């Protein structure tokens, strides 16, 4: 089972579980709810030379909710990157394959390979890692 970095006791999880919603989903952030959708997005990123940014999240995780608007803002800012979310409970086996042990976990992929990873809801670090990934794309083009 996953843990939520920085916040969640079992009591907090129970309190926030009922507050499910479609946070994270603006027009630039894609929810991956099926493996077919994952395959589509990884193919799209690889064929276009994009970086795929994957946010493994949970509906009850308060840090996940905290970074949601920042993640959306980053997706709108860095349009040469593809931003997706994966709910660790909806795609539990898939999340395990990526060694996700805590939420949020953000993975940066280039050509299908992990180039960076952030575990936890550190907004400044998320912004820094995203900017660094975008800079890498600029230097390689």
N, C-alpha and C positions, 0 to 999 in steps of 0.2 A: 504494500500500500504506500501511497505517497504522503509526504509531509508538506506542509506549507511553510515556507521560510518566513521567519520573523513574527508570526502572529497567532497561529490558530491552535487553540486548545480544542478539545472535542466539544466543549460547550459553544465556542465561537462557531465551529463548523455547523452545529445544529441550528444555531441562530441564523446563520447566513445562507444555509442550504435552501431555504424557502424563498430567497431573494434572487432566484435564477432569472437571467435575462439575456438579451443578446448584446451585452456590452462587448466591445471589440469589433463590432461589425459595421464599418462604414463601407463606402464603395471601393476602397483600396485594400481592405483587409478581408481575406477569404477564409471562411470556416471550412476546415477539412473534417468532414463527418464520416467519410467512407475512404477506403484505401484507393478506390478509383479516382477520387478527387485529388488525393496525394500524388498519385502517379501522373495525373494531368499537370499539376503544378510543378512537379520536379522536371517533367519533360519540357514544359514551357520555359522554365528557368535555364535548363541546360541548353536548349536549342537557341535561345536568345542571348546566352552569355550573361544572364542575370544572377544575382545572389538571391537565394531563397532564405528568408528570415522566418523561423518557425517558433511560435510561442506556445509551449505546452502549458496549459492552464487548467484550473478547476473552478467550477462555478461557486464553490464555497470559500475560495481562497481570497482573503482580503488584499494581500499584496498584488494578486492578479488584477483585482479591480482597480487598485491604485495606479498601476502602470497602463491600464486600458486606454485612457485618453492620450497618453504620451505615445503609445504604440500606434494609435490611429494617426496622430500628428506626424510621426516618423514616416508612416506609409504614404502620407500625402506629400511630404517633403522629398523623400528619396524615391521618386517614381521609376527609377531604373532598377529597383529592387522589388521582389515579390514578397509580400507579407501574408502569412497564414497563421491561423490558430488551430490547435489540436486540443480538444478536451480529453484529459488523461483518463477520465472515467468512461467516456464514449468509445475511445480507441485505446483501451487499457493494454492489450497485447502489443500494439504498435508502439505505444509510449515506452513499454518495457524494452522493446528492441532498441530504442534510442537511449537506454539507460537513464531514463528520467526518474529520479528518486525524490524530487521536491518540485513544488510549483511556486512561482513561475520558473520555468527553464526556457531560455531563448537560445536557439541554435542557429548559427549562420552557416549556410551551405553554398559552396561554389563547385560546379561540376559534380554535384551529388556527394561531395565530401565535406565533412565538418571543418570549417576554418576558424571558428570561434564559438564560445559558449558562455552564457551568463546564467548563473543560478541565483534566484532571489529577486526581490523587487527594487533594486537600486536604480532609480530613474537616471541619475547622472551617468552611471556606468553603462546603462542601456543606450543612452544618447551617444556616449563616447565610442562604444563598440560599433554602433550603426554608422556613425560618421567615418570611422576607420575603414569599415567594409566598403562604404561608398567611395572613399578615397582610393582604395585598391582598384576598384572598377575604373576610375578615371585614369589612373596611372597605366593600366593595362590596355586602354583603348587608344 
